[in-house]
Amino acid sequence: MKSLEVAMVRIYIPNDETHLEKVLQAIEDFGPGGDIHILETRPAFDAMGKRLPSNKEHGLMVEFFEEPCRAQMFVDAFHEELMPCRILGWTTLMLEGDSLTERNEREFREKEAGDNSQPHA
């Protein structure tokens, strides 16, 4: 199965409109290449390792995928601006047939064409 390397970026923020708007504006200004998802999170344990009640206030997680080098550019450009959020990222493979944006589809085809033009050993 064919794949494209992407970086997943997750931004954990408090559950309030001000933080969410700030993160969404930064993402919009940056123009990511992938889908953007907002998920509600619920902490299970506190900093001391004690289990928290299930009615504890929820946080938010904003997640999107991007080319690895552009994801790093986003983190470098917006990390200070988005404090006190926590930003995580890692590279992973997006398999052919998954929902790709037009730009990522084009890059996927270009990569595939480049791979096919290389002589096989």
C-alpha positions in Angstrom: 0.0 0.0 0.0 1.3 3.5 -0.9 1.8 6.1 1.8 2.8 9.7 2.4 4.8 10.8 5.4 3.0 13.5 7.4 3.3 15.1 10.9 0.4 15.0 13.3 0.2 18.1 15.4 -1.9 18.2 18.6 -2.4 21.3 20.7 -3.9 20.9 24.2 -5.7 24.0 25.5 -8.1 25.0 28.3 -11.8 24.7 27.3 -12.6 28.4 26.7 -13.4 30.5 23.6 -10.4 32.8 24.0 -7.8 29.9 23.8 -9.7 28.1 21.1 -10.0 31.3 19.0 -6.3 32.0 19.4 -5.3 28.5 18.2 -7.8 28.5 15.3 -6.6 31.9 14.2 -2.9 30.8 14.3 -3.8 27.6 12.2 -5.8 29.7 9.8 -3.0 32.2 9.4 -0.6 29.3 8.8 -2.8 27.5 6.3 -2.3 23.8 7.2 -2.6 21.2 4.5 -4.9 18.7 6.3 -8.1 18.3 8.1 -8.5 20.1 11.5 -10.3 18.4 14.4 -11.3 19.7 17.8 -11.8 17.1 20.5 -12.8 17.4 24.1 -10.3 15.9 26.6 -10.8 14.7 30.1 -7.8 14.4 32.4 -7.8 11.1 34.3 -5.0 11.9 36.9 -3.6 15.0 38.5 0.1 16.0 38.7 0.4 13.9 41.9 -1.0 10.8 40.2 -4.3 10.9 42.0 -7.3 9.9 40.0 -9.6 12.8 39.1 -13.4 12.6 39.3 -15.1 12.2 35.9 -17.0 15.5 36.3 -13.6 17.4 36.3 -13.5 20.3 33.8 -12.7 19.2 30.3 -9.9 20.6 28.1 -9.7 20.8 24.3 -7.4 19.2 21.8 -6.9 20.7 18.3 -5.4 18.2 15.9 -4.2 18.5 12.3 -1.7 16.9 9.9 0.8 18.6 7.8 4.1 18.0 5.9 6.8 17.4 8.6 8.9 20.5 7.7 5.8 22.8 7.7 4.6 21.3 11.0 7.9 22.3 12.5 7.6 25.8 11.0 4.1 26.1 12.6 5.5 25.1 16.1 8.4 27.4 15.8 6.3 30.4 14.6 3.4 30.0 17.1 4.6 28.2 20.2 5.2 31.4 22.2 2.0 33.0 21.0 -0.1 29.9 22.0 1.1 29.6 25.6 0.0 28.1 28.0 -1.0 25.3 25.6 1.0 22.1 25.1 2.0 21.2 21.6 2.8 17.6 20.6 3.8 16.3 17.2 5.1 13.2 15.5 5.6 11.8 12.0 3.4 9.1 10.7 2.2 7.6 7.4 -1.0 8.5 5.7 -2.1 5.6 3.6 -3.4 6.0 0.1 -7.1 6.2 0.1 -7.3 8.3 3.3 -8.8 11.7 3.0 -6.0 13.9 1.5 -6.2 17.5 0.7 -5.6 18.7 -2.9 -2.1 19.8 -2.1 -1.2 16.5 -0.3 -2.8 14.5 -3.2 -0.6 16.4 -5.7 2.5 15.8 -3.5 1.6 12.1 -3.3 1.3 11.8 -7.1 4.6 13.7 -7.6 6.4 11.4 -5.1 4.8 8.3 -6.7 6.0 9.6 -10.2 9.5 10.2 -8.8 9.6 6.7 -7.3 8.5 5.1 -10.5 11.2 6.9 -12.5 13.9 5.5 -10.4 15.5 2.3 -11.7 14.7 -0.7 -9.5 17.7 -2.8 -8.3 
